[in-house]
Amino acid sequence: MKQYVLALDAGTTSSRAILFDKDATIVDVAQQEFTQIYPHPGWVEHDANEIFDTQKKVIEQVLGKHSPQQINSIGITNQRETAVVWNKQTHEPICNAIVWQDRRTAEYCNSIKEAWSKKIQSKTGLVIDAYFSATKLKYILENVEGARTLADQGNLAFGTVDTWLLYKLTQGRLHATDATNASRTMMYNIHTNEWDDELLTLFNIPKSCLPKVLDSSDDYGTTTLFGGEIPIRGVAGDQQSALFGQQCTQSGMVKNTYGTGCFMLMHTGEKAFESKHNLLTTIALRLNGKTQYALEGSVFVAGSLIQWLRDELKMIDDASKIEALARKVSDSGGVFIVPAFAGLGAPHWNQDARGSIFGLTRGSNQSHIARAALESIVYQSAELIDCMHKDSGIEIKELRVDGGAVVNDLMMQLQADCIGVNVLRPKVIETTALGAAYLAGLYTGFFDAAEISKNWKIDQSFTSTDNKNLNIQGFKKAVEATKFFAS
Ligand code: ADP
């Protein structure tokens, strides 16, 4: 009896295997962390073999309790942009994977901005940045011994983490990725759905090392590594998977994930809007050969601000205590925090800005700081929503939320008040893994499209109120002052 779909969530710090049943309920989870490698300041690497080994172990842990015969299919979701390069003959990586956070190619990116920004934005939807895979692959081709020769022989393979896992799970039978992952490489034309020859020439990347690009719900072969044959039928990058897990499938539907940072995506249907506010245009999904698009923006520091208050200022001993502390006051007493620990993301894109606190008086206390911290997360997210609205002209009707920090009811209420629409927190907040499970199960018929939208259930709805204690204009002023201080 095929009663489950297995989602593989290949994250930045851990590999997870999550088993879902037909009602989208989690039946079992296994998780294993892997090593973060920091060879130089600003460099971040992973050992691709360790990524696969930990992923394999967590699958085995889950299948140890439930047999492979019970698994309808596998769906994969993954940290995006990270570049893995391996030898097609030995299936061995030729170097460590270069992780999305790695900044080693920042200087090169700056050097091509003037000439290429417009073109790269119009083809790939992206702002030129070291995050995206292209310059990481270029770096490997130029700096890892033997890489170029292997590429010339047609024996070199590049992939994001999904592609690497697919290759290993199918024992080299499939070198493929899905359109959402391809859209984060800065080599893929999101409008024509092809690897872009002009960009490949710019980065001097041979097409022979690139994976073929499939729909997000598609035939990704089978794995026989766990006894029996398990079909792999869904793949999507983590944020797109979360968007689908939240069932944001129509134009104008938005989700925001509140974790270390915030990731906000707005579905824009089959229309790709070019951003005038430094948001990214990205592929939301490709289903049945039809490409759906999204606008994406991120807040670099969100939950990590709460960690800072906990670990550095010792204001709280647990992140969960921030809410009670903030509730002791009804407003921030004129205090604003701009948590630009590592610069500012969209719409500001200022690498030099650093964190600041404004408006302190002799009466400012911990509760004011706590409240200002929560408000800063809310204000930054509101700025993204505003940009999405301006870029697309689409009215946003509600915000669906997930991530570890959404347990904070006060923050969710403030978010609803600040953006003027209701914030909806679903029952299942494991939306990333759920999205991948849905993609796989939709292909096989395990899930039905109408049924899964009914599975999305509200845990709590935060109704927007007219909250006079919020002051986004004050926050914007603080951001401008922060930028000025960095100039
Ligand atoms: P990630 O996946 O980015 O590691 P999670 O989704 O696990 O993050 O969320 C953890 C983050 O949420 C941490 O940064 C933590 O500080 C923050 N967080 C946890 N509980 C709360 C809370 N009650 N209020 C605000 N932030 C919280």
Residues whose N, C-alpha, C, O or C-beta is under 5 A from the ligand:
A	BS01	ADP	Y258 G259 T260 G261 G303 S304 I306 Q307 A319 S320 I322 G403 G404 A405 V407 N408
